Amino acid sequence: MLNLKELREEKGITRYQLAKLTELQNSTIRSIETEVKNPGFLTVKKICDALQVDIANVKEK
Protein backbone atom coordinates (compact mmCIF):
# COMPACT_ATOMS: atom_id res chain seq x y z
CA MET A 1 0.00 0.00 0.00
CA LEU A 2 1.14 3.54 -0.73
CA ASN A 3 0.31 6.88 0.81
CA LEU A 4 -1.27 9.69 -1.21
CA LYS A 5 1.95 11.67 -1.67
CA GLU A 6 3.78 8.60 -2.97
CA LEU A 7 0.91 7.85 -5.36
CA ARG A 8 0.89 11.43 -6.66
CA GLU A 9 4.65 11.50 -7.14
CA GLU A 10 4.60 8.08 -8.82
CA LYS A 11 2.14 9.49 -11.37
CA GLY A 12 4.34 12.56 -11.94
CA ILE A 13 1.60 14.97 -10.89
CA THR A 14 2.25 18.15 -8.91
CA ARG A 15 0.11 19.19 -5.96
CA TYR A 16 -1.22 22.05 -8.07
CA GLN A 17 -2.22 19.67 -10.89
CA LEU A 18 -3.90 17.32 -8.42
CA ALA A 19 -5.79 20.22 -6.89
CA LYS A 20 -7.10 21.17 -10.33
CA LEU A 21 -8.07 17.57 -11.15
CA THR A 22 -9.92 17.12 -7.86
CA GLU A 23 -11.32 20.65 -7.56
CA LEU A 24 -9.71 20.86 -4.12
CA GLN A 25 -7.52 23.69 -2.85
CA ASN A 26 -3.77 23.25 -3.29
CA SER A 27 -3.46 23.98 0.43
CA THR A 28 -5.85 21.10 1.17
CA ILE A 29 -3.68 18.68 -0.81
CA ARG A 30 -0.60 19.95 1.03
CA SER A 31 -2.32 19.64 4.42
CA ILE A 32 -3.32 16.05 3.69
CA GLU A 33 0.17 15.10 2.53
CA THR A 34 1.85 16.71 5.53
CA GLU A 35 -0.68 15.13 7.89
CA VAL A 36 -2.02 18.46 9.14
CA LYS A 37 -5.48 17.45 7.97
CA ASN A 38 -7.17 14.05 7.91
CA PRO A 39 -9.28 13.79 4.76
CA GLY A 40 -12.73 12.31 4.72
CA PHE A 41 -13.60 9.30 2.59
CA LEU A 42 -15.07 11.38 -0.25
CA THR A 43 -11.93 13.52 -0.46
CA VAL A 44 -9.71 10.43 -0.58
CA LYS A 45 -11.99 8.95 -3.25
CA LYS A 46 -11.72 12.15 -5.34
CA ILE A 47 -7.94 12.02 -5.12
CA CYS A 48 -7.81 8.31 -5.96
CA ASP A 49 -10.12 8.82 -8.92
CA ALA A 50 -7.94 11.67 -10.20
CA LEU A 51 -4.81 9.52 -9.82
CA GLN A 52 -6.58 6.52 -11.33
CA VAL A 53 -5.76 4.24 -8.42
CA ASP A 54 -7.90 1.86 -6.40
CA ILE A 55 -8.74 3.31 -3.01
CA ALA A 56 -7.63 -0.04 -1.51
CA ASN A 57 -4.03 0.89 -2.44
CA VAL A 58 -4.02 3.89 -0.10
CA LYS A 59 -2.89 3.49 3.46
CA GLU A 60 -3.64 5.61 6.45
CA LYS A 61 -0.63 7.01 8.28
NORSUL-V204531 format. One record per helix or strand of 3 or more residues. SS is the DSSP state (helix for helix, strand for strand). FROM is the first residue (numbers start at 1). LEN is the number of residues. If there is no record, write none. Layout:
SS_FROM_LEN ; SS_FROM_LEN
This chain:
helix_4_8 ; helix_15_8 ; helix_26_8 ; helix_41_11 ; helix_55_3
